[in-house]
Amino acid sequence: MSVTPLHAARPTRRVESAQPDGSGRGAPLTPDQPPERNLGTALDLALVRSTRVNRSAVERRVASLPARRTVKKEWQAAWLLRVISCMDLTTLSGDDTPSNVKRLCAKARHPLRHEIVETLGVADLGLTVGAVCVYHEYVATAVQALAGSGIPVAAVSTGFPAGLSPFAQRLDEVHASVAAGAREIDIVITRAHVLRGDWQALYDEVRAFRDACGEAHMKSILGVGELATLTNVARASLVAMMAGSDFIKTSTGKETSNATLPVGLVMTRMIREYETRAGYEVGFKPAGGIRTAKQAIDWMILMKEELGDRWLRPHLFRFGASGLLTDVERQLEHFVTGRYAAAHRQPMV
């Protein structure tokens, strides 16, 4: 039994394919080429303040996605392999230990059991997750455990999850994680800037974090569950991208409301708007509450329909997840054997 390789994975014909014409800067890129890094733009307050979101229209659009779009059989298996490649495998618990992090990194290197990989016929893909995400305390441990794998380490930073520690301390956290070997930094914004409409303060903050990241790619966590309105989510997304974010991310996973499809639609529309105006492709990371393979495919359909095939690659799309891999592996085992396995057959650590 084999499935369509990742580079050819696509949904059924009922999922229309939007095809963006590249980065908008120079020659179009092929889907697997990473985009030119977002350098940011000047803060356009007129655009930010004029941005509005119609919640009822957003909810109608989102309701149509899982209701009308389906991916089945070998196509679903191929999409689930892509989900794994776009996963930031995460452990952000108070009881994290070096041994837990090392086991997570081992799972990141080999996310599927050998017999599933062999039966699917995808051993030649060298499938791994997109990154491993940890607290700064465990960056060096993860870097060592992933040496030679090509899997980057992402560090949550800037007073995660609240983002309310002193500003100088938050900057120091970024510098320290980069020095320890983190190639990606997930920063959290000050939500109060958004709630007060102080867009200049938000822009300056994110720009400072971007400068501190240096060559490390930066994901800006908006904490959407604490931004009150979808209009605030849209405006914060635009400002974070103008300030140079490589990714915009929904949540820390610690809020009462995290990644939801309505929020995802708003943020992807802002990514499309920014790409049209500035010419830079910015990545998107939903995080928090995505635990099942079905939910993950709903997010993949959203990305394909709103942004196109290029955003179905780990350089432009990531899932922030800790438990998602367990269900994805379980669904792939069902595809191979016709039986659902107990969760303990796919241990995370």
C-alpha positions as CSV (number, residue, x, y, z in Angstrom):
1,M,0.0,0.0,0.0
2,S,1.3,3.5,-0.8
3,V,0.0,7.0,-0.7
4,T,0.6,10.0,-3.0
5,P,3.9,11.6,-2.0
6,L,3.8,14.8,-0.1
7,H,4.9,17.0,-3.0
8,A,1.9,15.8,-5.0
9,A,-0.7,15.8,-2.1
10,R,-3.9,17.5,-3.0
11,P,-7.5,17.2,-1.9
12,T,-10.5,15.9,-3.9
13,R,-11.8,18.0,-6.8
14,R,-14.4,19.6,-4.6
15,V,-11.6,21.7,-3.0
16,E,-10.9,24.6,-5.3
17,S,-7.2,25.4,-5.6
18,A,-6.2,29.1,-5.3
19,Q,-2.8,29.6,-6.9
20,P,-0.9,32.6,-5.7
21,D,1.6,33.9,-8.2
22,G,4.7,33.7,-6.0
23,S,6.1,36.2,-3.6
24,G,5.3,39.3,-5.6
25,R,8.9,40.3,-5.6
26,G,10.8,39.1,-8.7
27,A,10.2,35.8,-10.3
28,P,7.5,33.5,-8.9
29,L,8.7,30.8,-6.5
30,T,8.0,27.2,-6.7
31,P,5.8,25.8,-3.9
32,D,8.7,24.2,-2.1
33,Q,11.0,27.2,-2.1
34,P,11.1,29.3,1.1
35,P,9.9,32.8,0.6
36,E,11.9,36.0,0.8
37,R,12.0,36.9,4.4
38,N,9.6,39.6,5.5
39,L,11.6,42.8,6.1
40,G,8.6,44.7,7.3
41,T,7.3,48.1,6.2
42,A,6.5,51.5,7.7
43,L,3.5,51.5,10.0
44,D,0.4,52.4,7.9
45,L,-2.0,53.7,10.5
46,A,-4.6,54.7,8.0
47,L,-4.8,51.1,6.8
48,V,-4.8,49.7,10.3
49,R,-7.6,52.0,11.5
50,S,-9.7,51.5,8.5
51,T,-9.7,47.7,8.8
52,R,-13.0,46.2,9.9
53,V,-14.3,42.7,10.2
54,N,-17.9,41.5,9.7
55,R,-18.2,38.7,12.2
56,S,-21.4,37.2,10.7
57,A,-19.8,37.0,7.3
58,V,-16.7,35.4,8.7
59,E,-18.8,32.8,10.5
60,R,-20.8,32.0,7.4
61,R,-17.7,31.5,5.3
62,V,-16.0,29.3,8.0
63,A,-19.2,27.1,8.4
64,S,-19.0,26.3,4.7
65,L,-15.5,24.8,4.8
66,P,-15.9,21.5,6.7
67,A,-19.5,21.2,5.6
68,R,-18.7,21.2,1.8
69,R,-15.1,20.1,1.5
70,T,-13.8,16.6,2.2
71,V,-10.6,14.7,1.8
72,K,-10.9,10.9,1.8
73,K,-8.9,7.6,1.6
74,E,-5.3,7.9,0.2
75,W,-5.7,11.6,-0.2
76,Q,-6.5,12.0,3.4
77,A,-3.4,9.9,4.3
78,A,-1.3,12.2,2.2
79,W,-2.7,15.3,3.8
80,L,-2.0,13.8,7.3
81,L,1.6,13.3,6.3
82,R,1.7,16.9,5.3
83,V,0.2,17.8,8.7
84,I,3.1,16.1,10.4
85,S,5.7,18.0,8.3
86,C,4.0,21.3,9.3
87,M,3.9,20.5,13.0
88,D,5.7,22.4,15.7
89,L,5.9,19.6,18.2
90,T,5.6,21.3,21.5
91,T,6.1,20.8,25.3
92,L,5.4,23.8,27.4
93,S,4.5,22.3,30.8
94,G,5.6,23.2,34.3
95,D,6.8,19.6,34.8
96,D,9.1,19.5,31.7
97,T,12.4,17.8,32.3
98,P,15.5,17.2,30.1
99,S,14.5,13.6,29.6
100,N,11.0,14.5,28.5
101,V,12.4,17.0,26.0
102,K,14.9,14.4,24.6
103,R,12.1,11.9,24.1
104,L,10.1,14.5,22.3
105,C,13.0,15.2,20.0
106,A,13.3,11.5,19.3
107,K,9.6,11.5,18.3
108,A,10.2,14.6,16.2
109,R,12.9,12.7,14.2
110,H,10.7,9.7,13.7
111,P,7.1,10.8,14.1
112,L,5.6,7.6,12.8
113,R,6.3,4.0,13.8
114,H,8.5,2.2,11.3
115,E,5.9,-0.3,10.3
116,I,3.4,2.4,9.3
117,V,6.1,4.2,7.3
118,E,7.0,1.1,5.5
119,T,3.4,0.0,4.7
120,L,2.6,3.5,3.4
121,G,5.6,3.4,1.2
122,V,6.9,6.8,2.3
123,A,10.3,5.8,3.8
124,D,12.1,7.8,1.1
125,L,10.4,11.1,2.3
126,G,12.5,11.3,5.5
127,L,9.4,12.6,7.2
128,T,10.0,14.8,10.3
129,V,8.1,17.5,12.1
130,G,8.5,21.1,11.2
131,A,10.2,22.1,14.6
132,V,10.3,21.4,18.3
133,C,9.1,24.2,20.5
134,V,10.3,24.4,24.1
135,Y,10.9,26.9,26.9
136,H,14.3,28.7,26.9
137,E,15.5,26.4,29.7
138,Y,15.5,23.4,27.3
139,V,16.7,25.0,24.1
140,A,20.3,23.7,24.5
141,T,18.9,20.2,25.4
142,A,16.7,20.2,22.3
143,V,19.4,21.6,20.0
144,Q,21.8,18.8,21.1
145,A,19.1,16.1,20.7
146,L,18.2,17.3,17.2
147,A,21.8,17.7,16.0
148,G,22.1,16.6,12.3
149,S,18.4,16.3,11.8
150,G,17.7,19.6,10.2
151,I,14.8,20.1,12.6
152,P,14.9,23.7,14.1
153,V,14.3,24.4,17.7
154,A,11.7,27.1,18.5
155,A,11.8,28.9,21.8
156,V,8.8,30.7,23.4
157,S,10.1,34.0,24.7
158,T,9.3,37.6,25.9
159,G,7.6,36.6,29.1
160,F,5.5,33.8,27.6
161,P,2.6,33.4,28.1
162,A,1.4,36.8,29.5
163,G,4.2,38.9,28.0
164,L,4.2,41.3,31.0
165,S,7.7,41.0,32.3
166,P,9.9,44.1,32.0
167,F,10.7,45.0,28.4
168,A,14.5,44.8,28.8
169,Q,14.1,41.3,30.3
170,R,12.0,40.2,27.4
171,L,14.6,41.4,25.0
172,D,17.3,39.5,27.0
173,E,15.2,36.3,26.7
174,V,15.3,36.6,22.9
175,H,19.0,37.1,22.8
176,A,19.6,34.3,25.2
177,S,17.5,31.8,23.2
178,V,19.2,32.7,19.9
179,A,22.6,32.4,21.6
180,A,21.6,28.9,22.9
181,G,20.8,27.8,19.3
182,A,17.1,28.5,18.7
183,R,16.5,29.1,15.1
184,E,12.9,30.3,15.6
185,I,11.5,32.5,18.4
186,D,7.9,32.7,19.3
187,I,7.3,36.1,20.9
188,V,4.1,37.3,22.7
189,I,2.8,40.8,22.1
190,T,1.5,43.1,24.8
191,R,-2.3,42.6,24.4
192,A,-3.0,45.9,26.2
193,H,-1.5,47.8,23.2
194,V,-4.2,46.3,21.0
195,L,-7.0,46.9,23.5
196,R,-6.0,50.5,23.8
197,G,-5.5,50.9,20.1
198,D,-1.9,52.0,20.6
199,W,-0.7,50.7,17.3
200,Q,2.6,52.6,17.4
201,A,3.6,51.0,20.7
202,L,2.7,47.5,19.3
203,Y,4.7,48.2,16.1
204,D,7.8,49.4,18.1
205,E,7.6,46.4,20.4
206,V,7.4,43.8,17.7
207,R,10.1,45.6,15.7
208,A,12.5,45.5,18.6
209,F,11.9,41.8,19.1
210,R,12.4,41.2,15.4
211,D,15.8,43.0,15.6
212,A,16.8,41.0,18.6
213,C,16.0,37.8,16.8
214,G,18.7,38.5,14.1
215,E,18.8,35.5,11.7
216,A,16.3,33.5,13.8
217,H,12.8,33.6,12.3
218,M,10.2,35.2,14.5
219,K,6.6,34.2,15.1
220,S,4.4,36.8,16.8
221,I,1.8,35.3,19.1
222,L,-1.3,37.6,19.2
223,G,-3.2,35.9,22.1
224,V,-6.4,36.2,20.1
225,G,-8.6,35.0,23.0
226,E,-7.7,38.1,24.9
227,L,-8.1,40.7,22.0
228,A,-11.9,41.0,22.4
229,T,-12.9,41.4,18.8
230,L,-12.1,40.0,15.3
231,T,-11.4,43.6,14.2
232,N,-8.7,43.8,16.8
233,V,-7.3,40.5,15.6
234,A,-7.1,41.8,12.0
235,R,-5.5,45.0,13.1
236,A,-2.9,43.3,15.3
237,S,-2.1,40.9,12.5
238,L,-1.4,43.8,10.1
239,V,0.8,45.6,12.6
240,A,2.8,42.5,13.5
241,M,3.5,41.9,9.8
242,M,4.4,45.5,9.2
243,A,6.9,45.2,12.1
244,G,8.6,42.3,10.3
245,S,7.1,39.1,11.7
246,D,8.0,36.0,9.7
247,F,4.8,34.3,11.1
248,I,1.7,35.4,12.9
249,K,0.4,32.9,15.5
250,T,-3.0,32.7,17.1
251,S,-2.3,31.9,20.7
252,T,-0.1,30.7,23.5
253,G,-2.3,27.8,24.1
254,K,-2.8,29.1,27.7
255,E,-5.8,31.3,27.0
256,T,-9.4,30.2,27.5
257,S,-10.0,30.6,23.7
258,N,-7.2,29.7,21.3
259,A,-7.1,28.7,17.6
260,T,-10.6,28.8,16.0
261,L,-11.4,28.8,12.3
262,P,-13.1,32.3,12.4
263,V,-9.9,33.7,13.8
264,G,-7.9,31.8,11.3
265,L,-9.9,33.2,8.4
266,V,-9.4,36.7,9.6
267,M,-5.6,36.2,10.0
268,T,-5.2,34.5,6.6
269,R,-7.1,37.3,4.9
270,M,-4.7,39.8,6.5
271,I,-1.7,37.8,5.3
272,R,-3.2,38.0,1.8
273,E,-3.8,41.7,2.1
274,Y,-0.2,42.3,3.4
275,E,1.3,40.1,0.6
276,T,-0.7,42.1,-2.0
277,R,0.5,45.5,-0.6
278,A,4.0,44.7,0.6
279,G,5.1,41.8,-1.6
280,Y,6.1,39.6,1.3
281,E,4.6,36.1,2.1
282,V,4.1,35.7,5.9
283,G,3.5,32.4,7.6
284,F,0.6,31.4,9.8
285,K,0.6,29.2,12.9
286,P,-2.6,28.2,14.6
287,A,-1.9,27.0,18.2
288,G,-4.0,25.7,21.1
289,G,-6.9,23.3,21.0
290,I,-6.0,21.5,17.8
291,R,-6.0,17.9,18.9
292,T,-7.6,15.8,16.2
293,A,-6.7,14.8,12.6
294,K,-10.1,16.1,11.4
295,Q,-9.4,19.5,12.9
296,A,-6.0,19.7,11.3
297,I,-7.5,18.9,7.9
298,D,-10.1,21.6,8.3
299,W,-7.2,24.0,8.9
300,M,-5.4,22.7,5.8
301,I,-8.5,23.3,3.7
302,L,-8.8,26.8,5.1
303,M,-5.1,27.5,4.1
304,K,-5.5,26.0,0.6
305,E,-8.7,28.0,-0.2
306,E,-7.6,31.3,1.3
307,L,-3.9,31.4,0.5
308,G,-3.2,28.5,-1.9
309,D,-0.8,25.6,-2.2
310,R,2.3,27.5,-1.2
311,W,1.0,27.9,2.3
312,L,0.7,24.1,2.7
313,R,4.5,23.9,3.4
314,P,6.3,24.2,6.7
315,H,8.1,27.4,5.7
316,L,4.7,29.1,5.6
317,F,2.4,27.1,7.8
318,R,2.8,25.4,11.2
319,F,0.5,23.8,13.7
320,G,1.4,24.5,17.4
321,A,0.5,21.1,18.9
322,S,1.4,18.7,21.7
323,G,-1.3,16.1,21.4
324,L,-2.2,16.3,17.7
325,L,0.5,13.9,16.5
326,T,-1.1,11.1,18.6
327,D,-4.4,11.2,16.7
328,V,-2.7,11.7,13.3
329,E,-0.6,8.6,13.8
330,R,-3.7,6.8,15.0
331,Q,-5.6,7.7,11.8
332,L,-2.7,6.7,9.6
333,E,-2.6,3.3,11.3
334,H,-6.3,2.9,10.7
335,F,-5.7,3.7,7.0
336,V,-3.0,1.0,6.9
337,T,-4.7,-1.7,9.0
338,G,-8.4,-0.9,8.9
339,R,-8.4,-0.8,12.7
340,Y,-8.2,1.9,15.3
341,A,-5.4,1.4,17.8
342,A,-5.3,2.5,21.4
343,A,-3.7,5.8,22.1
344,H,-0.9,4.2,24.1
345,R,0.4,2.7,20.8
346,Q,1.4,6.2,19.7
347,P,3.2,7.5,22.8
348,M,4.5,11.1,22.5
349,V,7.3,10.7,25.0
